[in-house]
Amino acid sequence: MNLYTLFLMSPPPSGAGAPAPWMQLLPWAAIFVVFYFFMIRPQSVKAKEERKFRDNLQKGDRVVTIGGMHGKIAETSTEWIILESESQARFKVERSAISKETTLSAYPPTNK
């Protein structure tokens, strides 16, 4: 073998250019921070807002379910809501099935 090949195969001198062990964890920590602030935290904030919205529903509010059924809240419970449709039909749905509120107070008309 020639001298150049042996030089390339030799380990680096001790203390020269060897990265600290904690520096190897730095990219993983940065990836975790990015995932937390761009994916995990926004999801938890959105879930908290949805839970607050569903807890504040009251009798008389007009809502839409996840399945697309429109109705007015006739009765409420901690777990379910009875909706009344335009044809006076009533149906029981879980609170978690409520998607959004369509009451005029929630969405005031915009004047252009």
Order of alpha helices (4+ residues) and beta strands (2+ residues): alpha-alpha-alpha-beta-beta-beta-beta-beta
